Amino acid sequence: MESPYLSTVAATIQTAIAPVFLLAGLGAILNVMVGRLARIVDRARKLEQLHPSSTGPEHERHVMELRLINRRISVINTAIFLCVSSALATCFVVAMMFVSRLFALHVGAVIAAAFVVSMVLLMACLIYFLIEVRMSLGAIHVREELLELDAK
């Protein structure tokens, strides 16, 4: 096998820059989602400590919030899985770009398909992330009795 010319490798690196920037963006999104998961878990642990000693309406609020937290954990875990899957598909794109250039393979369609898969996984990830954010907003409404609003 003939060693690749430096210009061939340099050209492949230039072509692979866009997917590499995508990987950096996916890493940032993943960091945000893992941070949210950590905050959800912290809140769940706090409520689990309060749950046994609560009674009446307070107990019902704790149970309702724990159920919501359980659903949020499932949704954010799915979002994280989809984000990591998108990153893996993007890594596959970069690797295939080098392999195809080094071994003169004509796999442009495979590379394009892998990139489309990566984008579809990213879209699904962002949809699940949006769903989790919307769910979290449902948990933070301030109860009306605490607002002490004047009766109209």
Secondary structure, DSSP 4 states (H G I P E B T S, - for coil): -PPPPHHHHHHHHHHTHHHHHHHHHHHHHHHHHHHHHHHHHHHHHHHHHHGGG--HHHHHHHHHHHHHHHHHHHHHHHHHHHHHHHHHHHHHHHHHHHHHHHTT---HHHHHHHHHHHHHHHHHHHHHHHHHHHHHHHH-PPPHHHHTPPP-
